[in-house]
Amino acid sequence: MANEMMNRNDFGMFDPFARLAENFWAPLAETENVLKTDISETDDQYQVKVDVPGVDKKDVKLAYRDNVLSIKVQKDSFVDHGDQDQNIVMNERRYGSLQRQYTLPNVATDQIKAVQTDGVLTITLPKSKQATDNKIEIQ
């Protein structure tokens, strides 16, 4: 039945319209495999929110070094062992490794906090109290 649904136009895998649609959207396909992130800044801190749906917090690695926040996420494969008859019509969930880096200067590294709730990783990076503006007087 699944094969009948996929081939109902009798073109099968060689459907020229399907190929045209795939080629049209191809430039946007790369953005699908990126950690979607929002970063906000106040006088006191940066707040980073990253979408990590379906990822366990043990599979997320965070590091802050040389003013750069690094986020690495490892998604394991989505193998459906319950489908013994191979009746899967479509499989779009992805797996693999995703990584992003953000330059966020002047962070108090000992006060960074991260919480993962409902598929969103929220990282709070308090700014250090050191003077960040260096005024140079011309003589």
LUMVEX-954723 format. One record per atom (N, C-alpha, C): residue number from 0; residue in one letter; atom name; x, y, z. Coordinates in nm, 4 decimals. Layout:
N
+-----+-----+------+----------+----------+----------+
|   n | res | atom |        x |        y |        z |
+-----+-----+------+----------+----------+----------+
| NUM |   a |   CA |        X |        Y |        Z |
...
+-----+-----+------+----------+----------+----------+
This chain:
139
+-----+-----+------+----------+----------+----------+
|   n | res | atom |        x |        y |        z |
+-----+-----+------+----------+----------+----------+
|   0 |   m |    N |   0.0815 |  -0.1195 |   0.0000 |
|   0 |   m |   CA |   0.0000 |   0.0000 |   0.0000 |
|   0 |   m |    C |   0.0856 |   0.1256 |   0.0000 |
|   1 |   a |    N |   0.1939 |   0.1231 |   0.0758 |
|   1 |   a |   CA |   0.2812 |   0.2403 |   0.0809 |
|   1 |   a |    C |   0.3385 |   0.2700 |  -0.0562 |
|   2 |   n |    N |   0.3802 |   0.1675 |  -0.1286 |
|   2 |   n |   CA |   0.4356 |   0.1890 |  -0.2617 |
|   2 |   n |    C |   0.3317 |   0.2444 |  -0.3570 |
|   3 |   e |    N |   0.2062 |   0.2008 |  -0.3439 |
|   3 |   e |   CA |   0.1006 |   0.2530 |  -0.4288 |
|   3 |   e |    C |   0.0785 |   0.4011 |  -0.4041 |
|   4 |   m |    N |   0.0853 |   0.4427 |  -0.2779 |
|   4 |   m |   CA |   0.0664 |   0.5845 |  -0.2457 |
|   4 |   m |    C |   0.1785 |   0.6690 |  -0.3052 |
|   5 |   m |    N |   0.3014 |   0.6200 |  -0.2994 |
|   5 |   m |   CA |   0.4144 |   0.6967 |  -0.3485 |
|   5 |   m |    C |   0.4163 |   0.7026 |  -0.5012 |
|   6 |   n |    N |   0.3575 |   0.6048 |  -0.5688 |
|   6 |   n |   CA |   0.3630 |   0.5981 |  -0.7140 |
|   6 |   n |    C |   0.2285 |   0.6232 |  -0.7811 |
|   7 |   r |    N |   0.1393 |   0.6913 |  -0.7153 |
|   7 |   r |   CA |   0.0048 |   0.7070 |  -0.7698 |
|   7 |   r |    C |  -0.0005 |   0.7893 |  -0.8982 |
|   8 |   n |    N |   0.1058 |   0.8655 |  -0.9319 |
|   8 |   n |   CA |   0.1037 |   0.9419 |  -1.0559 |
|   8 |   n |    C |   0.1747 |   0.8683 |  -1.1694 |
|   9 |   d |    N |   0.2164 |   0.7436 |  -1.1460 |
|   9 |   d |   CA |   0.2809 |   0.6565 |  -1.2442 |
|   9 |   d |    C |   0.4165 |   0.7069 |  -1.2919 |
|  10 |   f |    N |   0.4705 |   0.8153 |  -1.2337 |
|  10 |   f |   CA |   0.6049 |   0.8587 |  -1.2677 |
|  10 |   f |    C |   0.7075 |   0.7950 |  -1.1746 |
|  11 |   g |    N |   0.6615 |   0.7512 |  -1.0571 |
|  11 |   g |   CA |   0.7510 |   0.6901 |  -0.9605 |
|  11 |   g |    C |   0.8597 |   0.7855 |  -0.9168 |
|  12 |   m |    N |   0.9799 |   0.7355 |  -0.9092 |
|  12 |   m |   CA |   1.0914 |   0.8170 |  -0.8623 |
|  12 |   m |    C |   1.1405 |   0.9130 |  -0.9696 |
|  13 |   f |    N |   1.0919 |   0.9026 |  -1.0898 |
|  13 |   f |   CA |   1.1381 |   0.9864 |  -1.1991 |
|  13 |   f |    C |   1.0412 |   1.0999 |  -1.2298 |
|  14 |   d |    N |   0.9603 |   1.1364 |  -1.1324 |
|  14 |   d |   CA |   0.8629 |   1.2439 |  -1.1497 |
|  14 |   d |    C |   0.9365 |   1.3752 |  -1.1753 |
|  15 |   p |    N |   0.9233 |   1.4341 |  -1.2935 |
|  15 |   p |   CA |   0.9971 |   1.5581 |  -1.3236 |
|  15 |   p |    C |   0.9540 |   1.6749 |  -1.2355 |
|  16 |   f |    N |   0.8308 |   1.6788 |  -1.1930 |
|  16 |   f |   CA |   0.7841 |   1.7876 |  -1.1067 |
|  16 |   f |    C |   0.8437 |   1.7769 |  -0.9671 |
|  17 |   a |    N |   0.8576 |   1.6541 |  -0.9174 |
|  17 |   a |   CA |   0.9191 |   1.6336 |  -0.7865 |
|  17 |   a |    C |   1.0654 |   1.6767 |  -0.7904 |
|  18 |   r |    N |   1.1361 |   1.6415 |  -0.8981 |
|  18 |   r |   CA |   1.2767 |   1.6822 |  -0.9110 |
|  18 |   r |    C |   1.2887 |   1.8339 |  -0.9196 |
|  19 |   l |    N |   1.1982 |   1.8974 |  -0.9908 |
|  19 |   l |   CA |   1.1993 |   2.0433 |  -1.0024 |
|  19 |   l |    C |   1.1780 |   2.1078 |  -0.8658 |
|  20 |   a |    N |   1.0851 |   2.0549 |  -0.7880 |
|  20 |   a |   CA |   1.0586 |   2.1091 |  -0.6541 |
|  20 |   a |    C |   1.1787 |   2.0889 |  -0.5628 |
|  21 |   e |    N |   1.2425 |   1.9722 |  -0.5700 |
|  21 |   e |   CA |   1.3614 |   1.9470 |  -0.4875 |
|  21 |   e |    C |   1.4730 |   2.0433 |  -0.5216 |
|  22 |   n |    N |   1.4959 |   2.0678 |  -0.6487 |
|  22 |   n |   CA |   1.6018 |   2.1599 |  -0.6902 |
|  22 |   n |    C |   1.5709 |   2.3034 |  -0.6496 |
|  23 |   f |    N |   1.4433 |   2.3398 |  -0.6509 |
|  23 |   f |   CA |   1.4037 |   2.4754 |  -0.6128 |
|  23 |   f |    C |   1.4355 |   2.5026 |  -0.4662 |
|  24 |   w |    N |   1.4071 |   2.4042 |  -0.3783 |
|  24 |   w |   CA |   1.4262 |   2.4231 |  -0.2348 |
|  24 |   w |    C |   1.5647 |   2.3829 |  -0.1861 |
|  25 |   a |    N |   1.6482 |   2.3294 |  -0.2713 |
|  25 |   a |   CA |   1.7800 |   2.2804 |  -0.2304 |
|  25 |   a |    C |   1.8651 |   2.3842 |  -0.1567 |
|  26 |   p |    N |   1.8699 |   2.5126 |  -0.1992 |
|  26 |   p |   CA |   1.9538 |   2.6085 |  -0.1260 |
|  26 |   p |    C |   1.9122 |   2.6269 |   0.0201 |
|  27 |   l |    N |   1.7870 |   2.6047 |   0.0516 |
|  27 |   l |   CA |   1.7401 |   2.6209 |   0.1889 |
|  27 |   l |    C |   1.7587 |   2.4948 |   0.2724 |
|  28 |   a |    N |   1.7875 |   2.3833 |   0.2102 |
|  28 |   a |   CA |   1.7990 |   2.2573 |   0.2823 |
|  28 |   a |    C |   1.9148 |   2.2588 |   0.3810 |
|  29 |   e |    N |   2.0218 |   2.3326 |   0.3508 |
|  29 |   e |   CA |   2.1363 |   2.3369 |   0.4402 |
|  29 |   e |    C |   2.1021 |   2.4018 |   0.5735 |
|  30 |   t |    N |   2.0098 |   2.4958 |   0.5759 |
|  30 |   t |   CA |   1.9743 |   2.5622 |   0.7012 |
|  30 |   t |    C |   1.8947 |   2.4711 |   0.7933 |
|  31 |   e |    N |   1.8491 |   2.3574 |   0.7415 |
|  31 |   e |   CA |   1.7735 |   2.2625 |   0.8216 |
|  31 |   e |    C |   1.8615 |   2.1963 |   0.9272 |
|  32 |   n |    N |   1.9895 |   2.1793 |   0.8957 |
|  32 |   n |   CA |   2.0812 |   2.1078 |   0.9836 |
|  32 |   n |    C |   2.1643 |   2.2023 |   1.0694 |
|  33 |   v |    N |   2.1057 |   2.3103 |   1.1135 |
|  33 |   v |   CA |   2.1750 |   2.4085 |   1.1953 |
|  33 |   v |    C |   2.1021 |   2.4201 |   1.3284 |
|  34 |   l |    N |   2.1788 |   2.4423 |   1.4350 |
|  34 |   l |   CA |   2.1163 |   2.4654 |   1.5652 |
|  34 |   l |    C |   2.0529 |   2.6042 |   1.5639 |
|  35 |   k |    N |   1.9232 |   2.6091 |   1.5654 |
|  35 |   k |   CA |   1.8506 |   2.7368 |   1.5635 |
|  35 |   k |    C |   1.8725 |   2.8064 |   1.6978 |
|  36 |   t |    N |   1.9197 |   2.9310 |   1.6923 |
|  36 |   t |   CA |   1.9650 |   2.9999 |   1.8124 |
|  36 |   t |    C |   1.9144 |   3.1431 |   1.8174 |
|  37 |   d |    N |   1.8779 |   3.1877 |   1.9386 |
|  37 |   d |   CA |   1.8480 |   3.3285 |   1.9666 |
|  37 |   d |    C |   1.9458 |   3.3737 |   2.0737 |
|  38 |   i |    N |   2.0067 |   3.4902 |   2.0538 |
|  38 |   i |   CA |   2.0988 |   3.5451 |   2.1533 |
|  38 |   i |    C |   2.0530 |   3.6862 |   2.1876 |
|  39 |   s |    N |   2.0369 |   3.7103 |   2.3179 |
|  39 |   s |   CA |   2.0027 |   3.8449 |   2.3631 |
|  39 |   s |    C |   2.1112 |   3.8942 |   2.4578 |
|  40 |   e |    N |   2.1231 |   4.0263 |   2.4669 |
|  40 |   e |   CA |   2.2263 |   4.0857 |   2.5521 |
|  40 |   e |    C |   2.1671 |   4.1998 |   2.6327 |
|  41 |   t |    N |   2.2031 |   4.2035 |   2.7606 |
|  41 |   t |   CA |   2.1710 |   4.3169 |   2.8464 |
|  41 |   t |    C |   2.3036 |   4.3711 |   2.8995 |
|  42 |   d |    N |   2.2961 |   4.4712 |   2.9852 |
|  42 |   d |   CA |   2.4189 |   4.5249 |   3.0443 |
|  42 |   d |    C |   2.4889 |   4.4221 |   3.1321 |
|  43 |   d |    N |   2.4129 |   4.3260 |   3.1872 |
|  43 |   d |   CA |   2.4672 |   4.2311 |   3.2849 |
|  43 |   d |    C |   2.4996 |   4.0936 |   3.2303 |
|  44 |   q |    N |   2.4374 |   4.0546 |   3.1179 |
|  44 |   q |   CA |   2.4537 |   3.9161 |   3.0732 |
|  44 |   q |    C |   2.4170 |   3.8969 |   2.9268 |
|  45 |   y |    N |   2.4572 |   3.7808 |   2.8753 |
|  45 |   y |   CA |   2.4095 |   3.7290 |   2.7478 |
|  45 |   y |    C |   2.3160 |   3.6137 |   2.7807 |
|  46 |   q |    N |   2.2140 |   3.5958 |   2.6980 |
|  46 |   q |   CA |   2.1290 |   3.4780 |   2.7126 |
|  46 |   q |    C |   2.1173 |   3.4126 |   2.5756 |
|  47 |   v |    N |   2.1512 |   3.2847 |   2.5708 |
|  47 |   v |   CA |   2.1511 |   3.2079 |   2.4476 |
|  47 |   v |    C |   2.0440 |   3.1008 |   2.4593 |
|  48 |   k |    N |   1.9541 |   3.0954 |   2.3611 |
|  48 |   k |   CA |   1.8502 |   2.9922 |   2.3570 |
|  48 |   k |    C |   1.8691 |   2.9129 |   2.2285 |
|  49 |   v |    N |   1.8797 |   2.7816 |   2.2441 |
|  49 |   v |   CA |   1.9065 |   2.6927 |   2.1313 |
|  49 |   v |    C |   1.7992 |   2.5847 |   2.1270 |
|  50 |   d |    N |   1.7391 |   2.5637 |   2.0102 |
|  50 |   d |   CA |   1.6423 |   2.4557 |   1.9940 |
|  50 |   d |    C |   1.7165 |   2.3225 |   1.9836 |
|  51 |   v |    N |   1.6846 |   2.2318 |   2.0750 |
|  51 |   v |   CA |   1.7430 |   2.0970 |   2.0748 |
|  51 |   v |    C |   1.6329 |   1.9934 |   2.0983 |
|  52 |   p |    N |   1.5303 |   1.9908 |   2.0117 |
|  52 |   p |   CA |   1.4193 |   1.8977 |   2.0352 |
|  52 |   p |    C |   1.4624 |   1.7526 |   2.0223 |
|  53 |   g |    N |   1.4167 |   1.6718 |   2.1153 |
|  53 |   g |   CA |   1.4448 |   1.5295 |   2.1105 |
|  53 |   g |    C |   1.5865 |   1.4906 |   2.1474 |
|  54 |   v |    N |   1.6636 |   1.5852 |   2.2011 |
|  54 |   v |   CA |   1.8025 |   1.5565 |   2.2380 |
|  54 |   v |    C |   1.8135 |   1.5535 |   2.3894 |
|  55 |   d |    N |   1.8703 |   1.4467 |   2.4420 |
|  55 |   d |   CA |   1.8925 |   1.4343 |   2.5855 |
|  55 |   d |    C |   2.0065 |   1.5265 |   2.6258 |
|  56 |   k |    N |   1.9983 |   1.5831 |   2.7449 |
|  56 |   k |   CA |   2.1006 |   1.6793 |   2.7874 |
|  56 |   k |    C |   2.2391 |   1.6166 |   2.7988 |
|  57 |   k |    N |   2.2469 |   1.4863 |   2.8151 |
|  57 |   k |   CA |   2.3780 |   1.4204 |   2.8203 |
|  57 |   k |    C |   2.4461 |   1.4199 |   2.6830 |
|  58 |   d |    N |   2.3696 |   1.4466 |   2.5765 |
|  58 |   d |   CA |   2.4247 |   1.4497 |   2.4409 |
|  58 |   d |    C |   2.4603 |   1.5910 |   2.3951 |
|  59 |   v |    N |   2.4560 |   1.6871 |   2.4878 |
|  59 |   v |   CA |   2.4919 |   1.8258 |   2.4572 |
|  59 |   v |    C |   2.6199 |   1.8595 |   2.5319 |
|  60 |   k |    N |   2.7186 |   1.9107 |   2.4602 |
|  60 |   k |   CA |   2.8455 |   1.9514 |   2.5201 |
|  60 |   k |    C |   2.8622 |   2.1020 |   2.5033 |
|  61 |   l |    N |   2.8921 |   2.1698 |   2.6146 |
|  61 |   l |   CA |   2.9114 |   2.3151 |   2.6141 |
|  61 |   l |    C |   3.0530 |   2.3465 |   2.6597 |
|  62 |   a |    N |   3.1123 |   2.4495 |   2.5992 |
|  62 |   a |   CA |   3.2440 |   2.4960 |   2.6418 |
|  62 |   a |    C |   3.2530 |   2.6453 |   2.6148 |
|  63 |   y |    N |   3.3257 |   2.7151 |   2.7027 |
|  63 |   y |   CA |   3.3523 |   2.8582 |   2.6831 |
|  63 |   y |    C |   3.5029 |   2.8779 |   2.6977 |
|  64 |   r |    N |   3.5648 |   2.9230 |   2.5898 |
|  64 |   r |   CA |   3.7096 |   2.9431 |   2.5921 |
|  64 |   r |    C |   3.7469 |   3.0546 |   2.4955 |
|  65 |   d |    N |   3.8366 |   3.1425 |   2.5381 |
|  65 |   d |   CA |   3.8853 |   3.2529 |   2.4549 |
|  65 |   d |    C |   3.7705 |   3.3355 |   2.3963 |
|  66 |   n |    N |   3.6726 |   3.3685 |   2.4815 |
|  66 |   n |   CA |   3.5569 |   3.4504 |   2.4433 |
|  66 |   n |    C |   3.4623 |   3.3830 |   2.3437 |
|  67 |   v |    N |   3.4698 |   3.2512 |   2.3308 |
|  67 |   v |   CA |   3.3856 |   3.1793 |   2.2355 |
|  67 |   v |    C |   3.3062 |   3.0707 |   2.3086 |
|  68 |   l |    N |   3.1737 |   3.0750 |   2.2912 |
|  68 |   l |   CA |   3.0854 |   2.9703 |   2.3423 |
|  68 |   l |    C |   3.0699 |   2.8656 |   2.2328 |
|  69 |   s |    N |   3.1017 |   2.7409 |   2.2656 |
|  69 |   s |   CA |   3.0886 |   2.6303 |   2.1710 |
|  69 |   s |    C |   2.9785 |   2.5366 |   2.2177 |
|  70 |   i |    N |   2.8926 |   2.4992 |   2.1246 |
|  70 |   i |   CA |   2.7838 |   2.4069 |   2.1527 |
|  70 |   i |    C |   2.7939 |   2.2919 |   2.0537 |
|  71 |   k |    N |   2.7959 |   2.1691 |   2.1051 |
|  71 |   k |   CA |   2.7994 |   2.0509 |   2.0194 |
|  71 |   k |    C |   2.6880 |   1.9570 |   2.0633 |
|  72 |   v |    N |   2.6084 |   1.9127 |   1.9668 |
|  72 |   v |   CA |   2.4950 |   1.8242 |   1.9935 |
|  72 |   v |    C |   2.5124 |   1.6980 |   1.9111 |
|  73 |   q |    N |   2.4963 |   1.5844 |   1.9755 |
|  73 |   q |   CA |   2.5038 |   1.4558 |   1.9073 |
|  73 |   q |    C |   2.3663 |   1.3908 |   1.9105 |
|  74 |   k |    N |   2.3038 |   1.3758 |   1.7940 |
|  74 |   k |   CA |   2.1755 |   1.3072 |   1.7852 |
|  74 |   k |    C |   2.2008 |   1.1681 |   1.7302 |
|  75 |   d |    N |   2.1606 |   1.0667 |   1.8059 |
|  75 |   d |   CA |   2.1779 |   0.9301 |   1.7594 |
|  75 |   d |    C |   2.0693 |   0.8946 |   1.6590 |
|  76 |   s |    N |   2.0872 |   0.7831 |   1.5899 |
|  76 |   s |   CA |   1.9934 |   0.7459 |   1.4842 |
|  76 |   s |    C |   1.8546 |   0.7181 |   1.5410 |
|  77 |   f |    N |   1.7550 |   0.7372 |   1.4557 |
|  77 |   f |   CA |   1.6160 |   0.7133 |   1.4918 |
|  77 |   f |    C |   1.5712 |   0.5827 |   1.4268 |
|  78 |   v |    N |   1.6206 |   0.4721 |   1.4747 |
|  78 |   v |   CA |   1.5863 |   0.3421 |   1.4180 |
|  78 |   v |    C |   1.4581 |   0.2940 |   1.4835 |
|  79 |   d |    N |   1.3599 |   0.2598 |   1.4001 |
|  79 |   d |   CA |   1.2329 |   0.2093 |   1.4509 |
|  79 |   d |    C |   1.2365 |   0.0572 |   1.4475 |
|  80 |   h |    N |   1.2730 |  -0.0046 |   1.5610 |
|  80 |   h |   CA |   1.2802 |  -0.1502 |   1.5668 |
|  80 |   h |    C |   1.1418 |  -0.2134 |   1.5738 |
|  81 |   g |    N |   1.0383 |  -0.1342 |   1.5987 |
|  81 |   g |   CA |   0.9029 |  -0.1871 |   1.6086 |
|  81 |   g |    C |   0.8411 |  -0.2175 |   1.4733 |
|  82 |   d |    N |   0.8979 |  -0.1649 |   1.3645 |
|  82 |   d |   CA |   0.8418 |  -0.1852 |   1.2313 |
|  82 |   d |    C |   0.9139 |  -0.3002 |   1.1621 |
|  83 |   q |    N |   0.8772 |  -0.4219 |   1.1951 |
|  83 |   q |   CA |   0.9424 |  -0.5410 |   1.1399 |
|  83 |   q |    C |   0.9079 |  -0.5635 |   0.9925 |
|  84 |   d |    N |   0.7940 |  -0.5097 |   0.9449 |
|  84 |   d |   CA |   0.7501 |  -0.5334 |   0.8069 |
|  84 |   d |    C |   0.8008 |  -0.4282 |   0.7093 |
|  85 |   q |    N |   0.8823 |  -0.3329 |   0.7562 |
|  85 |   q |   CA |   0.9379 |  -0.2277 |   0.6706 |
|  85 |   q |    C |   0.8288 |  -0.1478 |   0.5990 |
|  86 |   n |    N |   0.7307 |  -0.0995 |   0.6758 |
|  86 |   n |   CA |   0.6204 |  -0.0237 |   0.6202 |
|  86 |   n |    C |   0.6401 |   0.1272 |   0.6318 |
|  87 |   i |    N |   0.7607 |   0.1719 |   0.6524 |
|  87 |   i |   CA |   0.7854 |   0.3151 |   0.6666 |
|  87 |   i |    C |   0.7656 |   0.3826 |   0.5313 |
|  88 |   v |    N |   0.6788 |   0.4825 |   0.5261 |
|  88 |   v |   CA |   0.6516 |   0.5559 |   0.4036 |
|  88 |   v |    C |   0.7493 |   0.6724 |   0.3880 |
|  89 |   m |    N |   0.7828 |   0.7381 |   0.4982 |
|  89 |   m |   CA |   0.8719 |   0.8529 |   0.4933 |
|  89 |   m |    C |   0.9509 |   0.8589 |   0.6231 |
|  90 |   n |    N |   1.0763 |   0.9009 |   0.6140 |
|  90 |   n |   CA |   1.1605 |   0.9145 |   0.7318 |
|  90 |   n |    C |   1.2403 |   1.0439 |   0.7166 |
|  91 |   e |    N |   1.2014 |   1.1494 |   0.7897 |
|  91 |   e |   CA |   1.2652 |   1.2806 |   0.7773 |
|  91 |   e |    C |   1.3492 |   1.3193 |   0.8980 |
|  92 |   r |    N |   1.3385 |   1.2469 |   1.0079 |
|  92 |   r |   CA |   1.4163 |   1.2831 |   1.1256 |
|  92 |   r |    C |   1.5634 |   1.2576 |   1.0989 |
|  93 |   r |    N |   1.6452 |   1.3523 |   1.1392 |
|  93 |   r |   CA |   1.7877 |   1.3464 |   1.1108 |
|  93 |   r |    C |   1.8664 |   1.3056 |   1.2343 |
|  94 |   y |    N |   1.9864 |   1.2584 |   1.2100 |
|  94 |   y |   CA |   2.0771 |   1.2269 |   1.3194 |
|  94 |   y |    C |   2.2183 |   1.2645 |   1.2775 |
|  95 |   g |    N |   2.3044 |   1.2740 |   1.3751 |
|  95 |   g |   CA |   2.4422 |   1.3105 |   1.3489 |
|  95 |   g |    C |   2.4877 |   1.4138 |   1.4497 |
|  96 |   s |    N |   2.5908 |   1.4877 |   1.4129 |
|  96 |   s |   CA |   2.6507 |   1.5857 |   1.5023 |
|  96 |   s |    C |   2.6270 |   1.7263 |   1.4480 |
|  97 |   l |    N |   2.5872 |   1.8169 |   1.5360 |
|  97 |   l |   CA |   2.5679 |   1.9577 |   1.5007 |
|  97 |   l |    C |   2.6533 |   2.0411 |   1.5949 |
|  98 |   q |    N |   2.7148 |   2.1465 |   1.5419 |
|  98 |   q |   CA |   2.8014 |   2.2290 |   1.6252 |
|  98 |   q |    C |   2.7925 |   2.3747 |   1.5809 |
|  99 |   r |    N |   2.7926 |   2.4650 |   1.6798 |
|  99 |   r |   CA |   2.7935 |   2.6097 |   1.6536 |
|  99 |   r |    C |   2.8863 |   2.6756 |   1.7536 |
| 100 |   q |    N |   2.9388 |   2.7922 |   1.7136 |
| 100 |   q |   CA |   3.0232 |   2.8720 |   1.8020 |
| 100 |   q |    C |   2.9800 |   3.0172 |   1.7924 |
| 101 |   y |    N |   2.9856 |   3.0860 |   1.9073 |
| 101 |   y |   CA |   2.9446 |   3.2255 |   1.9146 |
| 101 |   y |    C |   3.0486 |   3.3037 |   1.9936 |
| 102 |   t |    N |   3.0894 |   3.4188 |   1.9424 |
| 102 |   t |   CA |   3.1825 |   3.5045 |   2.0135 |
| 102 |   t |    C |   3.1038 |   3.5931 |   2.1090 |
| 103 |   l |    N |   3.1263 |   3.5734 |   2.2387 |
| 103 |   l |   CA |   3.0594 |   3.6491 |   2.3440 |
| 103 |   l |    C |   3.1667 |   3.6911 |   2.4451 |
| 104 |   p |    N |   3.2194 |   3.8121 |   2.4326 |
| 104 |   p |   CA |   3.3327 |   3.8532 |   2.5162 |
| 104 |   p |    C |   3.2929 |   3.8929 |   2.6580 |
| 105 |   n |    N |   3.3950 |   3.8951 |   2.7442 |
| 105 |   n |   CA |   3.3840 |   3.9462 |   2.8818 |
| 105 |   n |    C |   3.2822 |   3.8703 |   2.9660 |
| 106 |   v |    N |   3.2912 |   3.7387 |   2.9672 |
| 106 |   v |   CA |   3.1988 |   3.6560 |   3.0436 |
| 106 |   v |    C |   3.2662 |   3.6079 |   3.1718 |
| 107 |   a |    N |   3.1906 |   3.6118 |   3.2807 |
| 107 |   a |   CA |   3.2365 |   3.5545 |   3.4081 |
| 107 |   a |    C |   3.2181 |   3.4036 |   3.3990 |
| 108 |   t |    N |   3.3242 |   3.3345 |   3.3625 |
| 108 |   t |   CA |   3.3133 |   3.1917 |   3.3303 |
| 108 |   t |    C |   3.2675 |   3.1055 |   3.4471 |
| 109 |   d |    N |   3.2955 |   3.1473 |   3.5679 |
| 109 |   d |   CA |   3.2564 |   3.0680 |   3.6845 |
| 109 |   d |    C |   3.1080 |   3.0815 |   3.7193 |
| 110 |   q |    N |   3.0355 |   3.1674 |   3.6477 |
| 110 |   q |   CA |   2.8936 |   3.1893 |   3.6769 |
| 110 |   q |    C |   2.8010 |   3.1469 |   3.5623 |
| 111 |   i |    N |   2.8539 |   3.0823 |   3.4600 |
| 111 |   i |   CA |   2.7716 |   3.0392 |   3.3466 |
| 111 |   i |    C |   2.6762 |   2.9288 |   3.3931 |
| 112 |   k |    N |   2.5495 |   2.9412 |   3.3511 |
| 112 |   k |   CA |   2.4480 |   2.8408 |   3.3866 |
| 112 |   k |    C |   2.3750 |   2.7959 |   3.2601 |
| 113 |   a |    N |   2.3378 |   2.6681 |   3.2578 |
| 113 |   a |   CA |   2.2646 |   2.6130 |   3.1444 |
| 113 |   a |    C |   2.1504 |   2.5260 |   3.1950 |
| 114 |   v |    N |   2.0341 |   2.5411 |   3.1314 |
| 114 |   v |   CA |   1.9153 |   2.4635 |   3.1665 |
| 114 |   v |    C |   1.8499 |   2.4186 |   3.0362 |
| 115 |   q |    N |   1.8055 |   2.2928 |   3.0318 |
| 115 |   q |   CA |   1.7355 |   2.2420 |   2.9152 |
| 115 |   q |    C |   1.5939 |   2.2026 |   2.9544 |
| 116 |   t |    N |   1.4948 |   2.2706 |   2.8944 |
| 116 |   t |   CA |   1.3545 |   2.2456 |   2.9250 |
| 116 |   t |    C |   1.2731 |   2.2472 |   2.7964 |
| 117 |   d |    N |   1.1884 |   2.1465 |   2.7791 |
| 117 |   d |   CA |   1.0957 |   2.1385 |   2.6655 |
| 117 |   d |    C |   1.1648 |   2.1587 |   2.5306 |
| 118 |   g |    N |   1.2818 |   2.0989 |   2.5132 |
| 118 |   g |   CA |   1.3513 |   2.1054 |   2.3854 |
| 118 |   g |    C |   1.4259 |   2.2344 |   2.3594 |
| 119 |   v |    N |   1.4392 |   2.3190 |   2.4607 |
| 119 |   v |   CA |   1.5132 |   2.4452 |   2.4455 |
| 119 |   v |    C |   1.6239 |   2.4501 |   2.5501 |
| 120 |   l |    N |   1.7459 |   2.4699 |   2.5027 |
| 120 |   l |   CA |   1.8614 |   2.4857 |   2.5900 |
| 120 |   l |    C |   1.8826 |   2.6350 |   2.6125 |
| 121 |   t |    N |   1.8785 |   2.6786 |   2.7394 |
| 121 |   t |   CA |   1.8982 |   2.8190 |   2.7736 |
| 121 |   t |    C |   2.0294 |   2.8320 |   2.8504 |
| 122 |   i |    N |   2.1197 |   2.9115 |   2.7948 |
| 122 |   i |   CA |   2.2508 |   2.9328 |   2.8567 |
| 122 |   i |    C |   2.2587 |   3.0790 |   2.8980 |
| 123 |   t |    N |   2.2860 |   3.1029 |   3.0256 |
| 123 |   t |   CA |   2.3005 |   3.2384 |   3.0781 |
| 123 |   t |    C |   2.4480 |   3.2619 |   3.1062 |
| 124 |   l |    N |   2.5021 |   3.3664 |   3.0444 |
| 124 |   l |   CA |   2.6433 |   3.3989 |   3.0588 |
| 124 |   l |    C |   2.6558 |   3.5380 |   3.1196 |
| 125 |   p |    N |   2.6723 |   3.5481 |   3.2512 |
| 125 |   p |   CA |   2.6880 |   3.6794 |   3.3145 |
| 125 |   p |    C |   2.8170 |   3.7457 |   3.2679 |
| 126 |   k |    N |   2.8100 |   3.8748 |   3.2488 |
| 126 |   k |   CA |   2.9286 |   3.9494 |   3.2072 |
| 126 |   k |    C |   3.0186 |   3.9735 |   3.3275 |
| 127 |   s |    N |   3.1468 |   3.9763 |   3.3034 |
| 127 |   s |   CA |   3.2409 |   4.0039 |   3.4113 |
| 127 |   s |    C |   3.2345 |   4.1519 |   3.4460 |
| 128 |   k |    N |   3.2718 |   4.1821 |   3.5690 |
| 128 |   k |   CA |   3.2628 |   4.3199 |   3.6177 |
| 128 |   k |    C |   3.3868 |   4.4025 |   3.5813 |
| 129 |   q |    N |   3.4795 |   4.3430 |   3.5113 |
| 129 |   q |   CA |   3.5993 |   4.4160 |   3.4710 |
| 129 |   q |    C |   3.5622 |   4.5259 |   3.3734 |
| 130 |   a |    N |   3.6423 |   4.6286 |   3.3741 |
| 130 |   a |   CA |   3.6187 |   4.7378 |   3.2794 |
| 130 |   a |    C |   3.6394 |   4.6844 |   3.1384 |
| 131 |   t |    N |   3.5391 |   4.7024 |   3.0535 |
| 131 |   t |   CA |   3.5477 |   4.6496 |   2.9183 |
| 131 |   t |    C |   3.5861 |   4.7568 |   2.8172 |
| 132 |   d |    N |   3.5656 |   4.8820 |   2.8498 |
| 132 |   d |   CA |   3.5995 |   4.9897 |   2.7579 |
| 132 |   d |    C |   3.7358 |   5.0469 |   2.7972 |
| 133 |   n |    N |   3.8257 |   5.0427 |   2.7029 |
| 133 |   n |   CA |   3.9558 |   5.1017 |   2.7258 |
| 133 |   n |    C |   3.9632 |   5.2318 |   2.6487 |
| 134 |   k |    N |   3.9589 |   5.3415 |   2.7207 |
| 134 |   k |   CA |   3.9680 |   5.4727 |   2.6556 |
| 134 |   k |    C |   4.1156 |   5.5071 |   2.6401 |
| 135 |   i |    N |   4.1492 |   5.5466 |   2.5220 |
| 135 |   i |   CA |   4.2868 |   5.5815 |   2.4914 |
| 135 |   i |    C |   4.2924 |   5.7314 |   2.4657 |
| 136 |   e |    N |   4.3723 |   5.7967 |   2.5425 |
| 136 |   e |   CA |   4.3864 |   5.9420 |   2.5279 |
| 136 |   e |    C |   4.5005 |   5.9706 |   2.4319 |
| 137 |   i |    N |   4.4728 |   6.0526 |   2.3367 |
| 137 |   i |   CA |   4.5744 |   6.0904 |   2.2392 |
| 137 |   i |    C |   4.6535 |   6.2079 |   2.2942 |
| 138 |   q |    N |   4.7848 |   6.1987 |   2.2901 |
| 138 |   q |   CA |   4.8690 |   6.3081 |   2.3428 |
| 138 |   q |    C |   4.9326 |   6.3856 |   2.2315 |
+-----+-----+------+----------+----------+----------+
